[in-house]
Amino acid sequence: MKNDTITNDILKQLTRIADAFDTLNVMYGLNDTPASTVEHNIEPQTLEPVEEPAPTTSTHDDLKAACLSAVRDDVSNKSKLKALLSEYGANKAIDVPVDKLAEVIGKINAGEY
């Protein structure tokens, strides 16, 4: 809908520019037939929707960064994080399944470990 409004505004401006050129052409005797009297068969085109970029996925590096941040906040979080990782069958951040990374990072960021 917004694109239709923009297209209509552009079309109006182009028509005004064409009318201004017609006026100049008639004033200087360059053209006896103004362009505004000429039939134009221009059909409006529909714009293709723009694809949204895919949501960013979490990586093991993101998980490592979240773990480091939690440990830097409080060293006692290290054992809690180890327990959280073990819930996902992992001894290290790299061992967490890729499909569970966002979930684990969400828990760490929320302090649910």
HUJO-V387393 format. One record per residue. RES is the residue in one letter. SS is DSSP state (hx for helix, st for strand, lp for the rest). OMEGA is omega in whole degrees, 0 to 359 (none if undefined). NEAR is the number of other ideal C-beta (glycine too) atoms within 10 Angstrom. Layout:
# HUJO-V387393
{{RES | SS | OMEGA | NEAR} {RES | SS | OMEGA | NEAR}}
This chain:
# HUJO-V387393
{{M | lp | 180 | 5} {K | hx | 179 | 6} {N | hx | 178 | 10} {D | hx | 179 | 11} {T | hx | 180 | 9} {I | hx | 179 | 11} {T | hx | 179 | 14} {N | hx | 178 | 11} {D | hx | 179 | 10} {I | hx | 179 | 10} {L | hx | 178 | 12} {K | hx | 181 | 10} {Q | hx | 178 | 10} {L | hx | 177 | 10} {T | hx | 178 | 13} {R | hx | 179 | 10} {I | hx | 179 | 10} {A | hx | 178 | 15} {D | hx | 178 | 13} {A | hx | 177 | 10} {F | hx | 178 | 15} {D | hx | 180 | 17} {T | hx | 179 | 12} {L | hx | 179 | 11} {N | hx | 180 | 15} {V | hx | 180 | 13} {M | hx | 183 | 8} {Y | lp | 176 | 8} {G | lp | 181 | 7} {L | lp | 184 | 9} {N | lp | 180 | 12} {D | lp | 182 | 7} {T | lp | 178 | 10} {P | lp | 181 | 14} {A | hx | 182 | 13} {S | hx | 178 | 12} {T | hx | 179 | 7} {V | lp | 181 | 9} {E | lp | 177 | 4} {H | lp | 178 | 8} {N | lp | 180 | 4} {I | lp | 179 | 6} {E | lp | 178 | 5} {P | lp | 179 | 9} {Q | lp | 176 | 7} {T | lp | 180 | 9} {L | lp | 177 | 10} {E | lp | 178 | 6} {P | lp | 179 | 7} {V | lp | 179 | 6} {E | lp | 176 | 6} {E | lp | 177 | 6} {P | lp | 180 | 6} {A | lp | 179 | 6} {P | lp | 181 | 6} {T | lp | 180 | 8} {T | lp | 180 | 10} {S | lp | 179 | 18} {T | lp | 177 | 12} {H | hx | 177 | 14} {D | hx | 177 | 11} {D | hx | 179 | 17} {L | hx | 179 | 23} {K | hx | 180 | 13} {A | hx | 179 | 14} {A | hx | 178 | 21} {C | hx | 180 | 22} {L | hx | 180 | 12} {S | hx | 180 | 12} {A | hx | 180 | 19} {V | hx | 178 | 15} {R | hx | 178 | 9} {D | hx | 180 | 10} {D | lp | 183 | 9} {V | lp | 181 | 9} {S | lp | 178 | 8} {N | hx | 183 | 18} {K | hx | 181 | 12} {S | hx | 178 | 11} {K | hx | 179 | 16} {L | hx | 177 | 20} {K | hx | 179 | 14} {A | hx | 178 | 10} {L | hx | 179 | 19} {L | hx | 181 | 20} {S | hx | 175 | 11} {E | hx | 180 | 12} {Y | lp | 177 | 14} {G | lp | 184 | 10} {A | lp | 172 | 17} {N | lp | 180 | 10} {K | lp | 181 | 12} {A | hx | 182 | 20} {I | hx | 182 | 10} {D | hx | 180 | 12} {V | lp | 179 | 22} {P | lp | 184 | 11} {V | hx | 183 | 10} {D | hx | 180 | 9} {K | hx | 184 | 15} {L | hx | 183 | 20} {A | hx | 180 | 15} {E | hx | 181 | 13} {V | hx | 180 | 25} {I | hx | 177 | 19} {G | hx | 178 | 12} {K | hx | 181 | 16} {I | hx | 181 | 22} {N | hx | 179 | 12} {A | hx | 181 | 8} {G | lp | 181 | 10} {E | lp | 179 | 10} {Y | lp | none | 19}}
